[in-house]
């Protein structure tokens, strides 16, 4: 096993051993209609048709940063879109809304489908109570000091208590780790310092596994394993040559995910990649004088930088593009157009 392969395997083992300690995930403790709670006229909010909205009273030990869904914003600039009433935060949704997504300051975002809790859709001018929990289990240990002097009538001082909080992590709609399949088209070429002055592009494909590790509500570490076919073409008066090269690519990217609505998100990614060559060939297309291995002439270890963008549709389907710039002794250039599915 050569040094390049050992290096790549070491990187993969490191990735597999990464454990993320980040924000807690919330779960829905209860979601129910409050039939006996009537809102005063001053607390009502009307939709664009001037019909009363449904009010969702959210109880959570955190701050709601924004709501994605059919939320009705305040018409009064002096009134916040999500008003706080003591420990409650109020969200106004239009009549008939079936779900929404809460982006919460110190917890993972939470997508809530009302049908999961026996409510097909919310009704205007009704009040609903949503209670969220981060599943922290509190164990209280109380130490009661003994009375002094053997006096049975002595009153002990206030017991000292210690609260131990144990956090549990669960998997909800916004998973800590997302796995997906990726496939698409490569448009690649290779540049050399001393060989050919003007290589042209050839087409190939890529296919493999993508992984997104959530670091916060918007930031991810993106990696994966991709079989990727690259190469180049060259043609002048003396030489006509075509080359193919197959690699296993491992991206190591920082990603920022921005929600564009209920079912659409934009993800921007950038960072280094490493790759190990599996095989390939260089052929003389003019005189058929040679057909040699690509990696007899070039190093099998490649590395460089990569940047790209993708759209995530309905939390599962992806479409995107990326550009790779190789920085090895030869310089691969590759435009990647991909589709995929996240599980």
N, C-alpha and C positions, 0 to 999 in steps of 0.2 A: 504493500500500500504506500503510494508516494506521499510526499509532504503536503501537496495541495488537497488531496482527498482527506488526509488526517485533519487538516485545518478546517475543512468544510464540515466534517462530522463533529468536530469540537464545537463549532458554532451551533449546529443543530441540537446537540445535547444541552448546550447552554440555554437555547430557546425553550426546550422542553422542560427545563428545570425552573423557569421563571414563574414565580407566584406573585400575584398582584394584591397588595393591601391598599385599597383605595376607599372610595365612598361606599356606604352601606346601601343595600337595596331595600326599598319599602315593599310592604304587602298591604293589601286591602283587608282591614279587620272587619269592616261592615260597610254596606252601602244600602240605604233604605229610604223610603218615602217617609216624611214627617207630616202626617195628615192633619195634626192638630196645631201646626205652627203656621200662623197667618202673618204675612208681611204687611207692615204699614205702607201706605201709598208712597211715602217718601223714600222707602227702601226698594221699590220696584224699579226694574229696568225694562225698557221696551225694545223690541227688535225693529228692523227697517220697515215692517208693515204696521208698526205701532201696536203690536200684540205683546202681552207680558211674556217675559222670559222665565225659564225655570231657574231657580236658585240652588246651587250646590254649595252647601256649607262643608268646608274641608277642615277637618281637625288633624293636624300633623305638627309634630315638634320640630318645625323647620320653616323656611320661607319659600313660598311659591314664586319662582322668578318669571315664569310665563306659562300660558296655556295654549296648546295647539289643538284646534278644533273649532266648533261653531260658537266661539265665545263672543258675547256682546260687550263691546268696550264702552267706557263711560263717555257721555256727551259733554260732561262738565270737566274742564281741564283741572279743576280744583279737587275732583274726586278721583281716586286711583281706580284703575281698571279692575284690580283685585283688592277690594277693601278688606282691611283687617278689623274684626270686631272682637277685641279681647284675644282669646286663644283660637278664634275661628278666622278663617279666610274665605271670602265669599266669591264664588265664580258664577257668572250668569251665562247660561247657554240657551240657544234658541229652541223653540218647541220642536220636538221630533228628533233631537240629537241622540245618537246611539252610542257614542264613545268620545273620549277625549284623551289627551296626553298631557301630563303634568311634568314640567321641568322644575326641579326642586334644588335649592342652593347646595345643600350638603349631602344629597342622596342621588342615586341614579334616577333618571327620568322614568316615569311609569305610565304605560298605556293601559287605560281602563275601558273595557267593553262592558256596557251596562247589562247586557243579556246574561253575562256570567253570574250576575247577582239577582236574577229574576226580574229585571226591569228592562223591557224591550226597548223603550225610549223614554226620555224625560218629557214631561208635559209642562206647557207654559203656565205660569202663575202657581206652580207647586214648589214645595221646598223639600230638598233631599239632603240627607246627612251622610257624608263620606268620612270614615275614620280610617286613618293610615297608621301603620306601625312598622318600626324597623326591626321588630322581633328581638329586642334586647331583653334578656332575662335578668331581673334584679334579685340578688340574694342578699338579705339583710342579716348581719351578724350583730347581736346586741350583747354587750358585756355589762352585767349588773354588779356593781361593786358591793362587797360585804359591808354590813353595818359595823361600826366600831364600838369597842368597849363592852360588847355583849349585851347592849341595851336593846331589848326587843322592840321598844317603842321608837327607836331612832329611825328617821326617814332617810333612805339612801339618796344620794345625789342623782341628778338626771342621768339615765343610762347612756353610756357611750355607744354609738352605733356606727358601723362601717357598711357601706353599700358596695358590693362587687357587681360590676356589669359585664355580662358575657354576651358578645355579639355573634349572631348567626347570619350567614350569607346564603341567600337563596337566589334561584334563577327565575327571573320574571320575563316580561316582554323585552326588556333591555338587558341582554345577557352580558356577563363579565367577559366571556370569550365567545366570539362568533366564528364558525367554520363555514366555508363555502367552496364551491367549485368554480373554476375560471377556465375560459377557453377563448381563443380569438386569433387574429391575424398579426403576423410580424412583417414589417417592411424594414429590412436591415441592409447595412453595408459595413465595410471595414476599411479603415484608413491606416496607411503605413507611412513611416518616415522615409524609408529608403527604397521601397519596392515600386509600387505603381502610383502615379501622381493623381489619378482620377478614377476611383472605383465607382460603380453605380449600384443601385439598389436591387435586391432580390427579395422575393416574398417567401414567407414560411408561416409557421403557426406556433402557438403555445397552448398548453393545457396543464391543469394541475389544481392544487389546493391553496386556498387563501385563508388567512387567519387574522382576525382583528381582536386585539386585547384592549379592553376598556380601561383607561387610566383615570378618566373623570367623565363628566356629563357630555363633553364634546371632544375630548382628545383620546387618541388610540395609538397603540403600537401595532403596525401592520407588517405581517411577514407571510411566509408560505413556501411551497415547493412547486416550481413550474418547469416542466419539460419545454424547452424553447429552441426552435430551429432558426438559425441565423445564417449569415454568409455574405457573399458579394459577387459582383460580375465586373470583368475588366475586358476592354476591347480597344486595341489600337492597330496600327498597320502591321505590327509584328506578332502580337500576342492576343489571343482571345481565350479568356479563362473564366471559369465559373467555379465557385466554392460554396460548400454547405458545411455547417458546423452545428452540432447539437449539444446543448448544455442543460444542466440543472441549475436554475436561477433561484436564489434565496434573497428576496428583498428585505431590508431592515429599515422600515420607514416610520416617520412620525406623521400622524394623520389628524386632521381637524374635520369634524363632521358638523354640518350646519343644517338644521331642519328647515325645509321650505314649505311645510304644510303637514297635514295629517299623514300622507302616504308618500312623501317625497323628501329626500335629503341629499345634500351635496357633500362629497368627501374629497378633500384635497390632501395629497400625500407627497412627501419628499424625503430623501435620505439615500444612504448607500445601498448597494447590492453586491453580492458575491456570486460567482458561478463556477462550476466545474465542467470541463468539456467531456463529453461522452464519446464522440466520434464525429467523422465528417470526411470530406474529400475535396481535393483541388484537381480539376480536370482541364486539359488542353482542348478547347473546343474547335481550334482551327486545324491543327496537324495531328491531333490525337497522339502526341508523343509521350504524354505522362498522365497518370491517374494516381495521385498519392494522398496519403492521409493529411488532413488539415493540421492535425496536431503533431505531425512530424516536422512541420515547418514552423508552427506557432505553439506558444505555451498553452497548456490546457486549463490554467487557472486565470480567470478573468474577474475584474472588479471595476466598480465605477459608481456613478450616481444616477438616481432615477427620480422623476417627478411626474405627477399625473393628477387626474381628476376623474371622479365617477359619480353617477347618479344612482341612488338606491330607491327603488320603487316598491311600495307596499311592504317595506321592511325586509324583503327577500330578494327581489330581482335587481341586478346591477348591470350597468353599461358604462364603459369608461375608456379612457385613452391615457397612455403614459409614454415617456421618452427616456431612453437609457443612453448614457454617454460612458463608454468604456474608457478605462484609464490604465490598462495593462500596456505591455510593449507594443501591441497592436491595439487599435482603438475601434471597438465595435460601436456602431450607432444603430439604434433600433426604435422604431415607432410601433407601439403596441395598441391595438384596438380590441377590447375584450367585452364579453358578456359573461354573466355568472348568476349563481343562486346561492344565497345564504340560508343555512338551516336554522 
